[in-house]
């Protein structure tokens, strides 16, 4: 029996100001891949937020500040180039033209979101892809 990889992509997330993307429900996927690109003027940092709360409001509240009833954290990603782990609190810095791939550690998570935490100039784009085997 041959396993077929099932894939779903979120619409492209543009990184052009300090902002948080919409939440992405990752419960149906074993692997999450971020495909990231940036232009020559890019100078920004983004982080991945993760939440393990399966409540209806978390998809909205992952975009707001952490708190007693809003429990999310910045999560680790792995650079697919060299398998180096990048601490969630550190984030991914983009400076100039680049293209990179990251795997998101979504063990036990329900939602993720992309958070541009520092922005100076330029544009970056992220495609979030979820994969599972059928």
N, C-alpha and C positions, 0 to 999 in steps of 0.2 A: 504494500500500500504506500502510495506517495502522498506525503503531506504537502498541501498547497498553502503558501503564505498568503494570509489575508491582510490587506493594508487599508488604512483609512487616513486621509490627510485633512488637517484643519486648513482653513483659508490662510494664505500667507499673512504673517504678522510683521508689520513694518515697524522698525525700531528707529523712530525719528524724533522722539522726545521722551522725557521721563514719564512713564505711564505703565499700567498693568494691563495685560491682555485679558480677554475673556477666559474663563476656566475651561479646561479640556478634561472631559470624563475619561479616565484611563482604566476603568475597571474591566473592560472587555479585552485588554491587550496585555500580552506578556512582555513586549518590548516597545519602548518609546525612543524614537530617533529624532534629533533636532538637526536639520540641515540649515546651516547659517552662512550668509554671505554679507559682505559689506563693501561700500564704495571707497574710492581713494581718500575721501575727506572724513571717513568715519572716525569718531573718537567717542566711544561710549562703553558702558558696562551693563550687562544684564544678568539676572539671576533667575533661577527656576523656583517658584513657590510650589509646595506640595501640602495637601491636606488629606487626612485619613478619616474624615467625618462624612458619613453617608447620610447627611441631612439635606433637605431640599434647599435650604438657604445658603449652604456653603459655596455653591457655584457662584453666587453673587458676592458673598463676604470674603472670598479668597482675594478679592481685589481691594480690600480695605485693611486697616491696621490690625496687627495681632492683638489679642486680648483674652480675657478670661473665657468669653464665649465665642471667640473667633480664633481657633487653634490651627494655625498653619506654620510652616517653617521653610526656610530656604534649604533646598536639597542638593545632594551631591550629583554631579554628572561626570561621565568619563569621556575623555577625548578619544575618539576612535582612531586617531593617527598613531598614538603611542600608548593607549590604555591608561594614561595618567588620570588619576582622580582629581577633580576640582571641587574643593570645599564649597558647599552651598552658600556660606556667608561671604566667600571671596568673589564668586561670580566669574563671568567670562568677559574679558576686556577685548574690544575690537578697536584696532588702530590701523587705519588704511585699508586698502583693498585686500580681501581675504575670503576664503571659503573653507568651512570646517564642518565636521560631523561630530555629534555628541550623543552618547546613550544616557538616558535619564534613569536613575535608580528609583523605580516606582514601586518597590516591594511594599505591599499593604496600603498603598495610597489609592485614593478615589479620584482626586482632581489635581491638576497642575495648572500653572499660569506662568507667563513670561513677564518679568518685572524689569524694566529699564530703570536702574537705580542711579546711574550717572550719565549725563548726556552733555556733550559739548558741541559736536558738529557731525555732519554727514548722515548717512542712512545705512541701516542694516536690515536684513530680512531673515525671518525664521519660518521654516515649514516644520510643523510638528506632525510626525507620522506614527501611528500606532500599528503594531504588527501582532498577529496571532496565527497559530497554525490550525487549520481546519482538519 
